[in-house]
Amino acid sequence: MIPTTPWRLGARFLIPFALVGLMACQPRSSATPDTAEDAPRTPDIPEVTAPDHVARFPATLPFQVERAHPIGEAPSATEVEAFTRRMAGFFFDTDYFRWLRRLCHGLAEDNPWDQPPYMILWAAPVAVRQGDVVTFRHVTGADNVLAHVGRVIGPIVSAYLMGAGDAAQQAALRQMVLGIIRGVSAMYDGSIWAEEDPVVPTIMARAIFHRNHAWTLDGGRKAAVDYEPVRHQVFERRHDTLHNPQNPTWGDIWVRTKRSKDDFPWLYRLHVHLARLLWTVEDPQIREAALKLHDQIRAFAQDIVDHGYIIRAKAQGGEVFIPYIEGTETVDDFASMVEYEEYVPNAECNAKLAVALIATGEPLGNDCDDGISEIYEEVSLIRYYGHTWMQWGFHVGAIVTAILYDAP
């Protein structure tokens, strides 16, 4: 058995917003450009419009990015361009995106139930090869799967928008753009129980686990998924796994509930990419899926704002509840953006600002100054080093969301 942790195998080396520019280059060589023909191709962006409630990301940043403490001499424009081509060339020359596509799965297009397909880049399935079939065996609850999806969705969307790569690579990119959008959307649709009355579609699950099946990939590669190790009941402080036997979309599935704020930075950034797609892409399937997820994220953000920046969850049967620490009236911090404000005013302003903007297009009084919540961030890093990427992510997420909604 070979453990497959995609972000360690390559995804973490992709820097989503840096690669937005890289994919314009259409590289097939690592050579340094020295002629006009080697200049980056400007893609033909179709004239499309998005619904009025979809914000538009600006073509250029509204501010100049400068290093606070520059060291040495900055590279020239020519040197930056040469490195850009070399780095982008690496991903296409190694067929990285087609490899990534083979790892993404959820419910295959040609599934035996003829149900709506979707895919996710999961955190850590175990890849087991028997004969000519590779089975992705799920052994963990996939609690913060958006942190892994978020590391690759930027480069995937950007490469797709720029038309980069050959025909097979473009096909893989389109499959991932459409499939991953549907996969995140499934975290809302899968969190609906048949007995809900009224239906509450604004609660996001951590993940859903469909049923075992097999499919065929490019080149005749055979793949399968084994969800059985995680399709069982779990009750824990920060996550539950619940049976949803008659989900309106997929029927018999299991749902990982108690959505945490931990991977919200990647949800904020995904929201920005959805807006980019809706303002640039003509493909009707991608537009339909992107608009659906865009509006699901907005409704989810509004639910959080309406309940005082608390992330609600669902229990068995779809009953909505607030995750309190057992025996107390304290909301568990994984589901709250305000729990520490008693000690540090506006402690999690970055997280709140992005939610407010997505929900309403307005900051709703969340003034984060320079974005540094020194006491809260220092204490959280001492308490748990994993907060490093979370706090960094909340800073970036707040910035890009503020740019999207033209918030000062």
C-alpha positions in Angstrom: 0.0 0.0 0.0 1.3 3.5 -0.9 -0.1 6.4 1.1 -1.2 9.2 -1.2 -1.2 12.7 0.3 -1.5 14.8 -2.9 -0.5 18.1 -1.3 2.7 16.7 -0.1 3.4 15.1 -3.5 3.2 18.3 -5.4 0.2 20.5 -4.6 1.9 22.6 -2.0 4.5 23.7 -4.5 1.8 25.5 -6.5 1.2 29.1 -5.3 -2.3 29.8 -6.5 -2.2 33.6 -7.0 1.4 33.6 -8.3 0.4 31.1 -11.0 -2.5 33.3 -12.2 0.1 35.1 -14.2 2.3 32.0 -15.0 -0.4 30.3 -17.0 -0.6 33.0 -19.7 2.8 31.9 -20.9 1.9 28.7 -22.8 5.4 27.4 -22.1 6.9 24.3 -23.7 10.5 25.1 -23.1 12.7 26.2 -20.2 14.7 28.5 -22.5 15.0 32.1 -21.5 12.9 34.3 -23.9 14.8 36.7 -26.0 12.5 37.5 -28.9 9.1 39.1 -29.4 7.6 35.7 -30.3 8.5 34.4 -26.9 6.4 37.0 -25.1 3.4 35.7 -23.1 0.3 35.2 -25.2 -2.6 37.4 -24.3 -5.6 35.0 -24.2 -8.8 35.9 -26.2 -11.2 36.5 -23.3 -14.8 36.3 -24.5 -17.2 39.1 -23.8 -19.4 37.5 -21.2 -21.4 39.0 -18.3 -22.3 37.7 -14.9 -25.5 38.2 -12.9 -25.6 41.6 -11.1 -24.9 40.1 -7.7 -21.6 38.6 -8.8 -18.7 40.9 -8.1 -15.9 41.4 -10.7 -12.2 41.0 -9.8 -10.2 43.9 -11.2 -7.7 43.3 -14.0 -4.9 45.0 -12.0 -4.3 45.3 -8.3 -5.5 48.6 -6.8 -2.2 49.0 -4.9 1.5 48.5 -5.3 3.0 45.5 -3.6 6.4 46.3 -2.0 8.6 44.2 0.3 8.8 45.7 3.8 12.5 44.9 4.1 14.0 44.1 0.7 17.2 42.2 0.6 19.6 42.6 -2.3 18.7 43.7 -5.8 15.3 42.8 -7.2 15.2 40.7 -10.4 14.7 42.5 -13.6 11.5 42.1 -15.7 13.4 39.8 -18.1 14.6 37.6 -15.3 11.1 37.4 -13.8 9.8 36.4 -17.3 12.5 33.8 -17.8 11.8 32.2 -14.4 8.0 32.4 -15.1 8.5 30.4 -18.3 10.7 27.8 -16.6 8.3 27.2 -13.7 5.2 27.1 -15.8 7.0 24.9 -18.3 7.8 22.4 -15.5 4.1 21.8 -14.7 3.2 21.2 -18.3 6.3 19.3 -19.3 5.8 16.9 -16.4 2.1 16.5 -17.2 1.4 17.6 -13.6 -2.3 18.5 -14.2 -3.2 15.2 -15.8 -1.5 13.4 -12.9 -3.5 15.6 -10.5 -6.7 14.8 -12.4 -6.1 11.1 -11.8 -6.0 11.7 -8.0 -9.3 13.7 -7.9 -12.4 11.6 -7.3 -15.7 11.5 -5.6 -18.5 10.2 -7.8 -17.5 9.4 -11.4 -19.3 10.6 -14.5 -20.2 7.1 -15.5 -21.3 6.0 -12.0 -23.7 3.0 -11.9 -26.5 5.0 -10.3 -26.5 7.7 -13.0 -26.3 10.4 -10.2 -24.8 13.9 -10.4 -21.0 13.5 -10.5 -18.4 15.5 -8.5 -14.8 15.3 -7.5 -12.5 16.4 -4.7 -8.8 16.4 -4.1 -8.9 14.5 -0.8 -6.4 14.9 2.0 -5.0 11.4 2.5 -6.6 8.4 0.9 -4.5 5.3 0.7 -3.8 4.2 -2.9 -3.9 0.3 -3.1 -2.9 -1.4 -6.4 -4.3 -4.8 -7.2 -3.6 -6.0 -10.7 -4.4 -3.1 -13.1 -6.8 -1.3 -10.7 -5.7 1.5 -8.2 -8.3 1.8 -5.4 -8.4 5.0 -3.3 -9.2 3.7 0.2 -10.5 6.4 2.5 -9.3 5.9 6.1 -9.7 9.5 7.6 -12.7 11.8 8.0 -11.4 14.5 5.6 -12.1 17.2 8.1 -10.3 20.2 6.4 -10.5 19.0 2.8 -10.9 22.5 1.4 -7.3 23.3 2.6 -6.2 20.8 0.0 -8.6 21.8 -2.7 -7.7 25.4 -2.1 -4.0 24.8 -2.8 -4.7 23.7 -6.4 -7.9 25.4 -7.5 -6.1 28.7 -8.3 -3.6 27.2 -10.7 -6.2 24.9 -12.2 -8.6 27.8 -12.9 -5.9 30.0 -14.2 -4.4 27.4 -16.5 -7.8 26.6 -17.8 -8.7 30.3 -18.4 -5.5 30.9 -20.3 -6.0 27.9 -22.5 -2.6 26.5 -21.5 -1.3 23.1 -22.3 -2.1 20.6 -25.1 -5.6 19.2 -25.8 -5.3 16.4 -23.3 -4.1 18.8 -20.6 -6.9 21.2 -21.3 -9.4 18.4 -21.1 -8.0 17.4 -17.7 -8.1 21.1 -16.5 -11.8 21.5 -17.6 -12.7 18.2 -15.8 -11.1 19.4 -12.6 -12.6 22.9 -12.8 -16.1 21.5 -13.3 -15.7 18.5 -11.0 -14.2 20.3 -8.0 -16.8 23.1 -8.2 -19.4 20.4 -8.1 -17.5 18.6 -5.3 -17.6 21.7 -3.0 -21.2 22.2 -3.9 -21.9 18.6 -2.8 -20.9 19.6 0.7 -24.1 21.7 0.8 -26.4 19.3 -1.1 -25.2 16.3 0.8 -26.0 18.0 4.1 -29.7 17.9 3.4 -31.9 15.1 4.9 -35.1 14.0 3.3 -37.1 14.6 6.5 -36.1 18.3 6.8 -39.2 20.6 7.0 -38.4 23.2 6.1 -35.2 22.4 4.2 -32.1 24.3 5.5 -29.7 24.4 2.5 -27.3 26.9 4.1 -25.3 24.5 6.3 -22.0 23.1 4.8 -20.7 19.7 5.7 -17.0 18.9 6.1 -17.3 16.1 3.5 -19.7 13.5 2.2 -18.9 9.8 1.5 -20.8 8.2 -1.4 -20.7 4.5 -2.2 -17.9 2.3 -3.6 -17.6 2.2 -7.4 -15.0 2.0 -10.2 -14.2 4.1 -13.3 -11.7 4.4 -16.2 -9.3 7.3 -16.6 -7.2 8.5 -19.5 -5.0 5.9 -21.2 -7.3 3.1 -20.0 -6.2 3.5 -16.4 -8.6 1.8 -14.0 -9.5 3.3 -10.7 -11.9 2.6 -7.8 -12.9 4.1 -4.5 -13.4 2.4 -1.2 -15.4 4.6 1.3 -16.3 1.8 3.6 -13.7 2.5 6.3 -15.3 5.9 6.9 -19.0 5.0 6.3 -19.8 4.5 10.0 -21.2 6.6 12.9 -18.8 8.9 14.7 -19.5 11.3 17.5 -16.7 13.6 18.6 -16.3 17.1 20.0 -15.3 18.7 16.7 -16.8 16.3 14.1 -19.5 13.8 13.7 -20.1 11.3 10.9 -23.8 10.7 10.3 -25.9 8.4 8.1 -28.0 10.2 5.5 -29.8 7.2 3.9 -32.2 9.1 1.7 -30.4 12.2 0.7 -32.5 13.9 -2.1 -29.5 14.0 -4.5 -27.5 10.9 -3.9 -29.5 8.6 -1.7 -27.5 6.5 0.8 -24.5 8.6 1.9 -22.6 9.4 5.1 -22.0 13.1 6.1 -19.1 14.5 8.0 -20.6 17.3 10.0 -19.6 20.2 12.2 -17.9 22.4 9.6 -14.9 24.2 11.0 -13.6 27.7 10.2 -10.1 26.2 9.9 -10.2 25.9 6.1 -12.3 29.0 5.5 -9.4 30.9 4.0 -9.5 28.6 1.0 -13.3 28.9 0.8 -12.9 32.7 0.5 -10.3 32.3 -2.2 -12.5 29.8 -4.1 -15.3 32.3 -4.0 -13.0 34.8 -5.8 -12.2 32.2 -8.5 -15.9 31.5 -9.0 -16.4 35.2 -9.7 -13.5 35.1 -12.2 -15.0 32.2 -14.0 -18.5 33.7 -14.2 -17.0 36.9 -15.8 -14.9 35.1 -18.4 -16.1 31.6 -19.2 -18.8 30.7 -21.9 -18.9 27.0 -21.1 -22.6 26.5 -20.0 -21.8 23.6 -17.6 -19.1 25.5 -15.8 -21.2 28.6 -15.6 -24.1 26.7 -14.2 -22.0 24.9 -11.6 -20.0 28.1 -10.7 -23.1 30.2 -10.2 -24.7 27.5 -8.0 -21.7 27.2 -5.7 -21.2 31.0 -5.7 -24.7 31.5 -4.4 -24.4 28.6 -1.9 -21.3 30.2 -0.4 -23.1 33.5 -0.2 -26.1 31.9 1.6 -23.8 30.1 3.9 -21.9 33.3 4.7 -25.3 35.0 5.4 -26.3 32.2 7.8 -23.0 32.8 9.7 -23.6 36.6 9.8 -27.2 36.2 10.9 -26.2 34.0 13.8 -23.5 36.3 15.2 -20.5 34.9 13.2 -21.3 31.3 14.5 -21.0 28.3 12.1 -24.1 26.2 12.6 -24.1 22.4 12.1 -26.6 19.6 11.5 -27.4 16.6 13.6 -29.0 13.3 12.6 -32.1 14.0 10.5 -30.9 17.4 9.5 -31.7 19.2 12.8 -29.7 22.4 12.9 -27.8 23.3 16.1 -25.0 25.5 17.4 -21.9 23.5 18.6 -21.5 24.4 22.3 -18.8 22.8 24.4 -20.6 20.1 26.4 -22.0 21.3 29.7 -21.4 24.9 29.0 -22.9 27.9 27.1 -19.6 28.5 25.3 -19.5 27.9 21.5 -16.6 25.7 20.6 -13.9 27.8 18.9 -13.9 25.8 15.7 -17.4 27.1 15.0 -17.0 30.7 16.3 -15.3 33.8 15.0 -16.2 35.8 18.1 -15.4 33.5 21.1 -12.2 35.4 22.0 -13.5 38.9 21.7 -14.2 39.0 25.4 -10.4 38.9 25.9 -9.1 40.5 22.6 -11.5 42.9 20.9 -12.1 42.0 17.3 -9.7 39.2 17.6 -10.7 37.4 14.4 -11.5 40.4 12.2 -10.0 39.0 9.0 -12.3 35.9 9.2 -15.3 38.1 10.0 -14.6 40.7 7.3 -14.4 38.1 4.5 -17.7 36.4 5.6 -19.5 39.8 5.8 -18.3 40.8 2.3 -19.3 37.5 0.7 -22.7 37.7 2.5 -23.6 41.3 1.8 -20.9 43.0 -0.3 -20.3 45.3 2.7 -17.8 45.0 5.6 -20.6 45.4 8.2 -18.4 47.4 10.5 -15.5 45.0 10.5 -12.5 47.4 10.5 -9.4 45.3 10.6 -6.9 48.2 10.4 -3.7 46.5 9.1 -5.1 43.0 9.6 -2.7 42.1 12.4 -4.4 40.8 15.5 -1.1 40.5 17.4 -2.3 39.0 20.8 -4.8 36.6 19.3 -2.4 35.4 16.6 0.6 35.0 18.9 -1.3 33.1 21.5 -3.0 30.8 18.8 0.4 30.0 17.3 1.9 29.1 20.7 -1.1 27.0 21.5 -1.0 25.1 18.1 1.6 25.6 15.4 -0.9 24.5 12.8 -2.5 27.9 13.2 0.4 29.3 11.2 -1.1 28.4 7.8 -4.6 29.3 9.1 -3.7 32.8 10.2 -1.7 33.4 7.0 -4.7 32.1 5.0 -7.1 34.4 6.8 -4.9 37.4 5.9 -4.8 36.5 2.2 -8.4 35.5 2.2 -9.5 38.9 3.6 -7.3 40.8 1.2 -8.5 39.1 -2.0 -12.2 39.2 -0.8 -11.8 42.9 -0.1 -10.3 43.4 -3.6 -13.2 41.5 -5.1 -15.8 43.6 -3.4 -13.9 46.9 -3.7 -13.8 47.3 0.1 -11.5 50.1 1.4 
